[in-house]
């Protein structure tokens, strides 16, 4: 099993397959590198080197007592890229992973980065504030923490079988295998990491990070995203980026890399090759 040990003693698990230009995938909350398997196999078959890690407290990485914030997430990603000596990497982040990618590039520089893609991603800021009137009230995220603390297994089952993949929409055809794989990944991680992670993904303001980034960033978002509402995320993110482009997917849910993998993979490949 491939791992690195960070400066604070945390073991970070990662997958590293193939050769060629590296594509580095950052997963969403509360999942693991496994959530990218479809994309990793697709790009492996197209001649790329594909890397994905389990965030601290998630998947097979150390269940640490602290460090569940965007700065540590970004530093852990930087440790992986440095350990593997990646150059001209394309970073792809979904949901919380999109925030991780943005914080990583802003905090550690663009020296190893060619391009980035964020999809269904949390920037610029999810929680409602005086300056972010379109955000979700803090009580929404407090309630998520309460549900996690009360019965994490039941909570994760409800998220996966409902809003994450849009399975609660009329006419939806839920996949039990996809639901159970989401639940499996979530339950592999640490409850405390996921609890603290709700604060990290909802209250981190990425405005200044986005403004610092000059490499091309492609922003992909479904307009029926029930987890990270479209209007207060993707369009605002693109306005803050120096070199950003936006692709909106009508009717697509938050978990679009899984349930619309063919469409998403084709779009990713086109952007990477452009």
Phi, psi and omega in degrees: 000128184275124177219158166237159176247123182282175183296338178261014173086010179276131175271124179251120178280143175213156171253143181214103186239141169082191180217174184105194179298131183281139170241123185249124185253132177245122188277168178270173177281139352255045196268210182208181177303334181300336182294345181259008186306317181297315179293320182296318178293322179298310183284332172300318180290344178260014172089019179258158169269127185241134183228137173212139181240159171270122177302151178307137182080000181239153174054236185260004177279166184301137176273081184284160179275342182213186179085016183268070181212166187296326179296315177293319178303314181294319180294323177294319177297319178298322179296321178295313182295324178290317179301321181271358179052050182283137176231148179054039182281147170258123180258129181237123181231136178250132173059241176300326176299330175295320175295320178301316180297314180297315179295321178300310183294317181292325186274327187246359175090172187258008187302328181258002192250131174266313184207170174215153175228130173237135182228140183049039195265156188284335179298157003282323182196131184272322187282149178285131175222177177301324181272349183229070188292342180272359182286175179275141178302147180303330180300331178299316182282328173299322180292323176299317178297320180296319179294320179297315182293328183284317182195087186300317182299314180294319179299313181294323177299319182292320180295313183292324182274357181240253192288334187301314181255008181072020182288351177269003179274148178303134178084356179292148178241090184299141174260116180297326180295318179293318179300313183291328178291323176297313180299317180301312180298315180300314184288345175291332186274182185266135181300320181293322178296319181289323178297309179292330180297332177297320175295316182299314184281338183265331188250357178281127179264118183260011185305308182291326177300312182300320182292338181280339193274129180247344177292156179299132177232122179260124183253121183240130185205139174274142182276001173246033179285115181268354181262309175242094185305135188302310191299329183259016181229274190305309181298324179288323178299313183298324179295332182274339182281148176285329187218058184253149173231152184237133171236120181256135182248106181300126175081356183282143180271182180300315183276039186296333177298336180270308187275348174229044187301320183298315179294313183295317180297319179297319179294317177300314181298317180299319180291317182295324182276349184286000000 
